[in-house]
Amino acid sequence: MRIAVLASGEGTNLQALIDELHAPGGAVELVAVAADRVDAPALGRAQAAGIDTEAFPRERFSDRPARDAAITAWLEAHGVQLVVLAGYMALLDAAFVRRWAGSLVNVHPSLLPAFPGMGAIEQALDYGAPLFGVTVHLVDEGIDTGPILLQEAAALPAARTPEEVHAALRPIEHRLLCAAVRAFADGGVRPDPGHPRRWLVG
Amino acid sequence: MRIAVLASGEGTNLQALIDELHAPGGAVELVAVAADRVDAPALGRAQAAGIDTEAFPRERFSDRPARDAAITAWLEAHGVQLVVLAGYMALLDAAFVRRWAGSLVNVHPSLLPAFPGMGAIEQALDYGAPLFGVTVHLVDEGIDTGPILLQEAAALPAARTPEEVHAALRPIEHRLLCAAVRAFADGGVRPDPGHPRRWLVG
């Protein structure tokens, strides 16, 4: 399966996919990594692994739909079958989401539907929740509202800072994201015929 | 510690408190069980354990504040120090919540703040979440918005009906509720000085 990753930042989830799953010519091949910033460290990680990269900074395009259409065209030129959002901070427009419906995955650092959107870990800390977690979900046109594929909780009752929460969640993010991508590549991700919003994984 | 339970239905959480913790004259003594319905089976469970009971059906009072004031008076007459809502389905008015602030505990069958209010399990099933859970929290004037004391997740990716989810959650409800009440009785529940909404338990 030919996979693309969109990232904005450090790219640690991308690195996990490279380390755990990436096999050129194999069952899971990362073929394209795009960023919304030219200086995203994720691009360097991809290049070091020999993966094609491209930056799509907002200012190079007339508007967001034009940018997102350019990303789709670039992904299509790479024969991409699954798009993974791994710390991609820009909103994607509705046309992009529809084009990749069912093949567009996001990893979010909360137990959705709790704490959607930006600053999920900060939201959870402010709420005082002792349980944090990670959700891998399909992307729909809402903010982190798509069907959930995988979810795992982490009890961190003494956590005080976003940094320590994120450090605890990062290995869970890597594990769940790799599991979801592997399941897609194995053909093991499909809609549950008995439920309009549930997907079977594995 | 002298403890009261308010219930509306079967009273399985009440039964767990009776079986696990209730010790007449001991560290945890259930001294009063009230219901909003005269036919709540919880009342029979309490009576079988020798605990005072009273029903406060809405139609006996001019309005909800009058009913809730009567409940408070009855609890105060029993020297109650902690009030546990265990499947109590009626809303409590703001005066009641303020009177028992910090000493009023609810058990809710979801990972709050996800799926607050009525039908939490049905809400979670409709959402398609694979992770369910239980929250024990202090009650404030919102709907299931008070500070969380304890929270535990349960992965039920194949669950289809509210009944099977509730069956899986019920032992968790019993365990968390007993742990919270025991912590209160031990003096181990206090506000976290470093966080406006977090409480330390145990």
Interface residues (C-beta under 8 A of the other chain):
Chain A: L111 L112 P113 A114 F115 D126 Y127 G128 A129 P130 L131 G133 P147 I148 L150 Q151 E152 A153 A155 P157 R160 D192 G194 H195 P196 R197 R198 W199 V201
Chain B: L111 L112 P113 A114 F115 D126 Y127 G128 A129 P130 L131 G133 P147 I148 L150 Q151 E152 A153 A155 P157 R160 D192 G194 H195 P196 R197 R198 W199 V201
